[in-house]
């Protein structure tokens, strides 16, 4: 019983940082329409929106750099040190973002400062999620690794859920004028308290036994990233491709869609955020179920279900959304939550079990963050651009289909990981 409690406490401490990190990123996405005229004033609303989503994507450009920095820290100095530092960096960047002057006050410096802070946030997130799933997988019982690591993605969804809920509250409580004047700052400043609480909690966690064993036995490489690239580059490339649909299927429904439903379908942003919040609650529970399922039937089978789901149903789900009927939109977003849960519940254990413990954080972080930089953070930008050049609101659905097809091919060439490493 004591060991079980200790495992759960380590899992909770390792996972919670994701909630704050992704709360901050989600809030930016939700308030893109509000931020656009404040930081990129232009008569062309689409161009302003693309500029805001471009800065959103810029944060992801720094994620591979963050992966290199925190991967090295995690593999050489310990998972705990990397987890503490990533949260601290995010607290500082987000606090400053909530205090930024707008274009009306400082002119061109406003978008420049916004971009710089987003880049810093990108570095932080580049080390957070992958270090957390590494830490949790190494602390979890081997036969429950799928379930325990699924809490890492649950915490991500939890952060986005809180961001969505706060966004809905701000949209419903304040007038558009108040939100534009100062209300948009509230969600960013609220993250300070959350971040400090998580930092204090992480100070009390113990280092993973896998890292301690590597350190005691002298199996810590001088340059873990170089070792990973030399001996595991093929696997890293396949995982990069596998993560295309994982990335797009997350950012399309739960970050981009509220803006899409508002600008393309004409649904009130407050209503879109409410639907998004309900779907995220549904996704929370489903991830734990699919994570547990991977411990019974394997990671690859669960992954395949999710990928094939998007391959077959992306177009029908977008047809429902573009109908403009609130009930149809809810059914479509709920269906996306169901399909996405198979990806979110299985990816953490699959990734953490794919690499040896002495280079795990480096190899995993770089593969994951390179994919998220190319496919994830660019999703709102690509979707908005595709609609603009094709004049077709269904364009994002076809983007999802292509991502699913490529990822399915990559999954075919990757081996099942469940049971392959008794002590990750």
VEXDREN-2710 file (C-alpha; in Angstrom, 1 decimal):
% VEXDREN-2710
k/r/px/py/pz
1/UNK/0.0/0.0/0.0
2/UNK/2.8/2.4/0.9
3/UNK/4.6/1.6/-2.4
4/UNK/1.3/2.2/-4.4
5/UNK/0.8/5.6/-2.7
6/UNK/4.4/6.5/-3.4
7/UNK/4.0/5.6/-7.1
8/UNK/0.8/7.6/-7.3
9/UNK/2.4/10.6/-5.6
10/UNK/5.4/10.5/-8.0
11/UNK/3.0/10.3/-10.9
12/UNK/1.0/13.2/-9.7
13/UNK/4.1/15.4/-9.1
14/UNK/5.6/14.5/-12.4
15/UNK/2.4/15.1/-14.4
16/UNK/1.0/18.2/-12.9
17/UNK/3.5/20.6/-14.5
18/UNK/1.9/19.7/-17.8
19/UNK/-1.3/21.2/-16.7
20/UNK/0.2/24.7/-16.1
21/UNK/2.4/24.5/-19.2
22/UNK/-0.6/23.7/-21.5
23/UNK/-3.0/26.0/-19.8
24/UNK/-0.7/28.8/-20.8
25/UNK/-0.4/27.6/-24.4
26/UNK/-4.2/26.9/-24.7
27/UNK/-5.2/30.4/-23.4
28/UNK/-3.1/32.0/-26.1
29/UNK/-4.9/29.9/-28.7
30/UNK/-8.4/30.6/-27.3
31/UNK/-7.8/34.4/-27.2
32/UNK/-6.1/34.6/-30.6
33/UNK/-9.1/36.6/-32.1
34/UNK/-8.8/39.1/-29.2
35/UNK/-5.0/39.4/-29.4
36/UNK/-4.9/39.8/-33.2
37/UNK/-6.0/43.5/-33.3
38/UNK/-4.1/44.4/-30.1
39/UNK/-0.7/43.2/-31.3
40/UNK/-1.1/43.1/-35.1
41/UNK/-3.5/45.9/-36.0
42/UNK/-4.6/45.6/-39.7
43/UNK/-7.7/46.1/-41.7
44/UNK/-7.4/42.5/-42.9
45/UNK/-8.7/40.4/-40.0
46/UNK/-7.6/37.1/-41.6
47/UNK/-4.0/38.5/-42.0
48/UNK/-4.0/39.6/-38.3
49/UNK/-5.3/36.2/-37.2
50/UNK/-2.6/34.4/-39.3
51/UNK/0.0/36.7/-37.6
52/UNK/-1.2/35.7/-34.1
53/UNK/-1.2/32.0/-35.0
54/UNK/2.2/32.5/-36.6
55/UNK/3.5/33.6/-33.2
56/UNK/1.7/30.6/-31.7
57/UNK/3.7/28.4/-34.1
58/UNK/6.9/30.3/-33.4
59/UNK/6.8/28.9/-29.9
60/UNK/7.0/25.5/-31.3
61/UNK/10.1/26.3/-33.4
62/UNK/11.9/26.5/-30.0
63/UNK/10.6/23.2/-28.7
64/UNK/13.4/21.1/-30.3
65/UNK/15.9/23.5/-28.8
66/UNK/14.2/23.1/-25.5
67/UNK/14.3/19.3/-26.0
68/UNK/18.1/19.5/-26.5
69/UNK/18.6/21.6/-23.4
70/UNK/16.2/19.7/-21.1
71/UNK/17.0/16.3/-22.6
72/UNK/20.6/16.8/-21.7
73/UNK/19.7/18.0/-18.2
74/UNK/17.4/15.1/-17.7
75/UNK/19.8/12.4/-18.9
76/UNK/22.9/13.9/-17.2
77/UNK/21.7/15.7/-14.1
78/UNK/18.4/14.0/-13.4
79/UNK/14.7/14.1/-14.3
80/UNK/13.9/16.1/-11.2
81/UNK/16.2/19.0/-12.0
82/UNK/14.8/19.2/-15.6
83/UNK/11.2/19.2/-14.2
84/UNK/11.9/22.0/-11.7
85/UNK/13.6/24.2/-14.3
86/UNK/10.9/23.8/-17.0
87/UNK/8.2/25.0/-14.6
88/UNK/10.3/27.9/-13.4
89/UNK/10.9/29.2/-16.9
90/UNK/7.2/29.0/-17.8
91/UNK/6.2/30.9/-14.7
92/UNK/8.5/33.8/-15.6
93/UNK/7.5/33.9/-19.3
94/UNK/3.8/33.7/-18.7
95/UNK/3.8/36.3/-16.0
96/UNK/5.5/38.8/-18.3
97/UNK/3.1/37.9/-21.2
98/UNK/0.2/38.9/-19.0
99/UNK/1.8/42.3/-18.4
100/UNK/2.7/43.1/-22.0
101/UNK/1.9/46.5/-23.4
102/UNK/-0.1/46.4/-26.7
103/UNK/0.7/47.9/-30.1
104/UNK/-1.3/51.0/-29.2
105/UNK/1.2/51.7/-26.3
106/UNK/4.6/50.7/-27.7
107/UNK/4.1/50.1/-31.4
108/UNK/6.2/47.5/-33.1
109/UNK/7.8/46.5/-29.8
110/UNK/4.5/44.8/-28.7
111/UNK/4.6/42.0/-31.3
112/UNK/8.3/41.6/-30.9
113/UNK/8.1/41.2/-27.1
114/UNK/5.1/38.8/-27.6
115/UNK/7.1/36.7/-30.0
116/UNK/10.1/36.6/-27.6
117/UNK/8.0/35.4/-24.7
118/UNK/6.4/32.8/-26.9
119/UNK/9.8/31.5/-27.9
120/UNK/10.8/31.2/-24.2
121/UNK/7.6/29.4/-23.5
122/UNK/8.4/27.0/-26.3
123/UNK/11.8/26.2/-24.8
124/UNK/10.1/25.4/-21.5
125/UNK/7.4/23.2/-23.0
126/UNK/10.1/21.5/-25.0
127/UNK/11.4/19.9/-21.8
128/UNK/8.2/19.5/-19.7
129/UNK/6.0/16.8/-21.2
130/UNK/8.7/14.4/-22.4
131/UNK/10.6/14.6/-19.1
132/UNK/7.4/14.1/-17.2
133/UNK/6.4/10.9/-19.1
134/UNK/10.0/9.6/-18.7
135/UNK/9.9/10.2/-15.0
136/UNK/6.4/8.7/-14.5
137/UNK/7.2/5.7/-16.6
138/UNK/10.3/5.0/-14.6
139/UNK/8.4/5.3/-11.3
140/UNK/5.4/3.2/-12.4
141/UNK/4.9/-0.5/-11.9
142/UNK/5.9/-2.3/-15.2
143/UNK/2.4/-3.9/-15.6
144/UNK/0.6/-0.5/-15.1
145/UNK/2.9/1.7/-17.1
146/UNK/0.3/2.5/-19.7
147/UNK/-2.2/3.7/-17.1
148/UNK/0.2/5.7/-15.0
149/UNK/1.8/7.5/-18.0
150/UNK/-1.6/8.3/-19.4
151/UNK/-2.0/10.7/-16.5
152/UNK/0.6/12.8/-18.2
153/UNK/-1.7/13.5/-21.1
154/UNK/-4.6/13.8/-18.7
155/UNK/-2.8/16.6/-17.0
156/UNK/-2.3/18.2/-20.4
157/UNK/-6.0/18.0/-21.1
158/UNK/-6.7/19.2/-17.6
159/UNK/-4.6/22.3/-18.2
160/UNK/-6.4/23.0/-21.5
161/UNK/-9.7/22.3/-19.8
162/UNK/-9.0/24.9/-17.2
163/UNK/-7.9/27.3/-19.9
164/UNK/-11.1/26.6/-21.8
165/UNK/-13.2/27.1/-18.7
166/UNK/-11.5/30.3/-17.8
167/UNK/-11.9/31.5/-21.3
168/UNK/-15.6/30.8/-21.3
169/UNK/-16.0/32.6/-17.9
170/UNK/-14.1/35.7/-19.2
171/UNK/-16.2/35.6/-22.4
172/UNK/-19.5/35.4/-20.4
173/UNK/-18.7/37.8/-17.5
174/UNK/-17.0/40.7/-19.4
175/UNK/-18.0/42.7/-22.4
176/UNK/-16.0/42.5/-25.6
177/UNK/-14.7/46.0/-24.8
178/UNK/-13.5/45.0/-21.3
179/UNK/-11.8/41.8/-22.6
180/UNK/-10.0/43.8/-25.3
181/UNK/-8.9/46.5/-22.8
182/UNK/-7.7/44.3/-19.9
183/UNK/-9.7/41.1/-19.5
184/UNK/-7.5/39.1/-21.8
185/UNK/-4.7/39.5/-19.2
186/UNK/-6.5/37.7/-16.4
187/UNK/-6.0/34.1/-17.7
188/UNK/-2.3/34.6/-18.1
189/UNK/-1.7/36.1/-14.7
190/UNK/-3.7/33.4/-13.0
191/UNK/-1.1/30.8/-14.0
192/UNK/1.5/32.4/-11.6
193/UNK/-0.2/30.9/-8.5
194/UNK/-0.6/27.5/-10.3
195/UNK/3.0/27.4/-11.3
196/UNK/4.4/28.3/-7.9
197/UNK/2.3/25.5/-6.3
198/UNK/3.6/22.9/-8.7
199/UNK/7.2/24.1/-8.2
200/UNK/6.9/23.6/-4.5
201/UNK/5.3/20.1/-5.0
202/UNK/8.1/19.0/-7.3
203/UNK/10.8/20.1/-4.8
204/UNK/9.6/17.2/-2.6
205/UNK/9.8/14.4/-5.2
206/UNK/12.6/11.8/-5.3
207/UNK/14.7/11.1/-8.4
208/UNK/13.8/8.1/-10.5
209/UNK/15.6/4.8/-9.8
210/UNK/16.5/4.4/-13.5
211/UNK/18.6/7.6/-13.4
212/UNK/20.1/6.8/-10.1
213/UNK/21.2/3.3/-11.3
214/UNK/22.7/4.8/-14.5
215/UNK/24.6/7.4/-12.4
216/UNK/25.9/4.8/-9.9
217/UNK/26.9/2.4/-12.7
218/UNK/28.6/5.1/-14.8
219/UNK/26.2/4.6/-17.7
220/UNK/25.5/8.3/-18.2
221/UNK/26.8/9.2/-21.7
222/UNK/28.8/12.4/-22.1
223/UNK/26.6/13.4/-25.1
224/UNK/23.3/11.5/-24.9
225/UNK/21.8/13.2/-28.0
226/UNK/24.7/12.2/-30.2
227/UNK/24.3/8.6/-29.0
228/UNK/20.6/8.7/-29.7
229/UNK/21.1/10.1/-33.2
230/UNK/23.9/7.6/-34.0
231/UNK/22.1/4.4/-32.9
232/UNK/18.4/5.3/-32.9
233/UNK/17.9/7.7/-35.8
234/UNK/15.6/5.3/-37.8
235/UNK/13.3/4.9/-34.8
236/UNK/13.3/8.6/-34.1
237/UNK/12.3/9.3/-37.7
238/UNK/9.4/6.8/-37.6
239/UNK/8.2/8.2/-34.3
240/UNK/8.4/11.7/-35.8
241/UNK/6.1/10.6/-38.6
242/UNK/3.8/8.7/-36.2
243/UNK/3.3/11.9/-34.2
244/UNK/1.9/13.8/-37.1
245/UNK/-1.7/12.7/-36.5
246/UNK/-1.1/12.8/-32.8
247/UNK/-0.2/16.4/-33.1
248/UNK/-2.9/17.6/-35.5
249/UNK/-5.7/15.5/-33.9
250/UNK/-5.0/17.4/-30.6
251/UNK/-4.5/21.0/-31.8
252/UNK/-7.2/20.9/-34.5
253/UNK/-10.2/19.9/-32.2
254/UNK/-9.2/21.5/-28.9
255/UNK/-7.1/24.6/-29.8
256/UNK/-8.1/25.7/-33.3
257/UNK/-11.8/24.6/-33.5
258/UNK/-13.3/27.3/-31.2
259/UNK/-11.8/30.0/-33.4
260/UNK/-12.8/28.0/-36.6
261/UNK/-16.4/27.6/-35.4
262/UNK/-16.6/31.3/-34.7
263/UNK/-14.9/32.7/-37.9
264/UNK/-16.0/30.1/-40.4
265/UNK/-19.3/28.8/-39.1
266/UNK/-20.6/31.8/-37.2
267/UNK/-21.0/30.2/-33.8
268/UNK/-20.5/32.5/-30.8
269/UNK/-17.0/32.1/-29.3
270/UNK/-18.6/31.6/-25.8
271/UNK/-20.7/28.7/-27.1
272/UNK/-17.7/27.2/-28.9
273/UNK/-15.7/27.3/-25.7
274/UNK/-18.5/25.7/-23.8
275/UNK/-18.7/22.8/-26.2
276/UNK/-14.9/22.5/-26.1
277/UNK/-15.0/22.4/-22.3
278/UNK/-17.5/19.5/-22.3
279/UNK/-15.6/17.6/-24.9
280/UNK/-12.4/18.0/-22.9
281/UNK/-14.1/16.6/-19.7
282/UNK/-15.1/13.6/-21.8
283/UNK/-11.6/13.2/-23.1
284/UNK/-10.1/13.2/-19.6
285/UNK/-12.0/10.1/-18.5
286/UNK/-11.5/8.3/-21.9
287/UNK/-7.7/8.8/-21.8
288/UNK/-7.4/6.8/-18.5
289/UNK/-9.5/4.0/-20.0
290/UNK/-7.4/3.8/-23.2
291/UNK/-4.2/4.1/-21.2
292/UNK/-5.3/1.2/-19.1
293/UNK/-6.3/-0.7/-22.3
294/UNK/-2.7/-0.5/-23.5
295/UNK/-1.6/-2.5/-20.5
296/UNK/-3.9/-5.3/-21.6
297/UNK/-3.8/-5.5/-25.4
298/UNK/-0.6/-3.5/-26.2
299/UNK/0.3/0.1/-27.3
300/UNK/0.2/-0.4/-31.1
301/UNK/-3.3/-1.8/-31.3
302/UNK/-4.7/1.1/-29.3
303/UNK/-2.7/3.6/-31.4
304/UNK/-4.0/2.0/-34.6
305/UNK/-7.6/2.4/-33.5
306/UNK/-7.1/6.1/-33.1
307/UNK/-5.3/6.6/-36.3
308/UNK/-7.8/4.7/-38.4
309/UNK/-10.6/6.6/-36.7
310/UNK/-9.3/9.9/-38.0
311/UNK/-8.5/8.4/-41.4
312/UNK/-12.2/7.4/-41.9
313/UNK/-14.2/10.0/-40.0
314/UNK/-12.4/13.3/-40.3
315/UNK/-14.5/14.5/-43.2
316/UNK/-17.9/13.4/-41.8
317/UNK/-17.0/15.1/-38.5
318/UNK/-16.2/18.4/-40.2
319/UNK/-19.5/18.1/-42.3
320/UNK/-21.3/18.1/-39.0
321/UNK/-19.4/21.1/-37.7
322/UNK/-19.9/23.2/-40.8
323/UNK/-23.7/22.6/-40.6
324/UNK/-23.8/25.3/-37.9
325/UNK/-26.2/23.3/-35.8
326/UNK/-25.1/23.4/-32.2
327/UNK/-26.1/19.8/-31.5
328/UNK/-24.3/18.5/-34.6
329/UNK/-21.2/20.5/-33.7
330/UNK/-21.2/18.9/-30.2
331/UNK/-21.6/15.4/-31.6
332/UNK/-18.6/16.0/-33.9
333/UNK/-16.3/17.4/-31.2
334/UNK/-17.3/14.6/-28.8
335/UNK/-16.5/12.1/-31.6
336/UNK/-13.1/13.7/-32.0
337/UNK/-12.6/13.4/-28.2
338/UNK/-13.4/9.7/-28.4
339/UNK/-11.0/9.0/-31.3
340/UNK/-8.2/11.3/-29.8
341/UNK/-8.3/9.4/-26.5
342/UNK/-6.9/6.3/-28.2
343/UNK/-3.8/8.3/-29.3
344/UNK/-3.5/10.3/-26.1
345/UNK/-3.8/7.2/-23.8
346/UNK/-1.2/5.1/-25.7
347/UNK/1.5/7.5/-26.9
348/UNK/3.2/8.2/-23.5
349/UNK/4.0/4.6/-22.6
350/UNK/4.8/3.8/-26.2
351/UNK/7.4/6.6/-26.5
352/UNK/9.0/6.1/-23.1
353/UNK/9.5/2.4/-23.7
354/UNK/11.0/3.0/-27.1
355/UNK/14.4/4.2/-25.9
356/UNK/17.1/3.1/-23.4
357/UNK/17.1/4.9/-20.0
358/UNK/20.5/6.5/-20.4
359/UNK/19.5/8.5/-23.5
360/UNK/15.7/8.4/-23.0
361/UNK/14.9/12.0/-22.3
362/UNK/17.1/13.3/-25.1
363/UNK/15.9/10.9/-27.8
364/UNK/12.2/11.1/-26.7
365/UNK/12.3/14.8/-26.3
366/UNK/13.8/15.6/-29.6
367/UNK/11.6/13.2/-31.6
368/UNK/8.5/14.4/-29.9
369/UNK/9.2/18.1/-30.0
370/UNK/10.4/18.2/-33.5
371/UNK/7.1/16.6/-34.6
372/UNK/5.1/19.0/-32.4
373/UNK/7.1/22.0/-33.9
374/UNK/6.4/20.9/-37.5
375/UNK/2.9/19.5/-37.1
376/UNK/1.4/20.6/-33.8
377/UNK/2.0/24.3/-33.4
378/UNK/1.5/25.0/-37.1
379/UNK/-2.0/23.4/-37.1
380/UNK/-4.0/26.6/-36.6
381/UNK/-1.8/28.5/-39.0
382/UNK/-1.9/25.7/-41.7
383/UNK/-5.7/25.3/-41.3
384/UNK/-6.4/29.0/-41.6
385/UNK/-4.1/29.2/-44.6
386/UNK/-5.6/26.2/-46.4
387/UNK/-9.1/27.7/-46.0
388/UNK/-7.9/31.0/-47.4
389/UNK/-6.2/29.6/-50.5
390/UNK/-8.8/27.0/-51.3
391/UNK/-11.8/29.0/-50.1
392/UNK/-13.1/25.7/-48.7
393/UNK/-14.0/25.4/-45.0
394/UNK/-13.5/21.6/-45.3
395/UNK/-9.8/21.9/-46.0
396/UNK/-8.7/21.2/-42.4
397/UNK/-10.5/17.8/-42.6
398/UNK/-8.4/16.7/-45.6
399/UNK/-5.3/17.8/-43.7
400/UNK/-6.3/15.4/-40.9
401/UNK/-6.8/12.6/-43.3
402/UNK/-3.3/13.0/-44.8
403/UNK/-1.7/13.1/-41.4
404/UNK/-3.5/9.9/-40.3
405/UNK/-2.4/8.1/-43.5
406/UNK/1.3/8.9/-43.0
407/UNK/1.2/8.1/-39.3
408/UNK/-0.4/4.7/-40.0
409/UNK/2.5/3.8/-42.3
410/UNK/5.0/4.8/-39.7
411/UNK/3.2/2.8/-37.0
412/UNK/3.4/-0.3/-39.2
413/UNK/7.3/-0.2/-39.1
414/UNK/7.5/0.3/-35.3
415/UNK/7.6/-2.6/-32.9
416/UNK/5.3/-3.1/-30.0
417/UNK/6.9/-1.9/-26.8
418/UNK/4.7/-3.4/-24.0
419/UNK/6.8/-5.9/-22.1
420/UNK/10.0/-5.2/-23.9
421/UNK/11.6/-3.3/-21.0
422/UNK/11.1/-4.7/-17.5
423/UNK/12.9/-1.7/-15.9
424/UNK/12.6/1.4/-18.1
END
